Amino acid sequence: MRRHTIAPRTNWQQKVEEAGLTWHTGEQVYWNEAAYYEFTAKEVDVLEAATNERAGMPRAAAHQNNHTRLYARLATP
């Protein structure tokens, strides 16, 4: 992964608001318009695999909870 420093786009606040991000600034700036990151295809694949694995964890936990009937002990309705 490489971080690139760039000049912020003109009217970037309006552009990100048009995309739906209306809370880009407040006490602390959330949206960093002065940099972007470049990933290799392999890095994207690794991130995608980790994201998919993480996305499946709640489903696996719910399945385990139901399979072992732990929902009463865990106060799960």
Summary of the structure (lengths in Angstrom):
residues: 77
radius of gyration: 20.3
end to end distance: 43.6
largest distance: 56.6
contacts: 132
relative contact order: 0.13
helix: 44%
strand: 10%
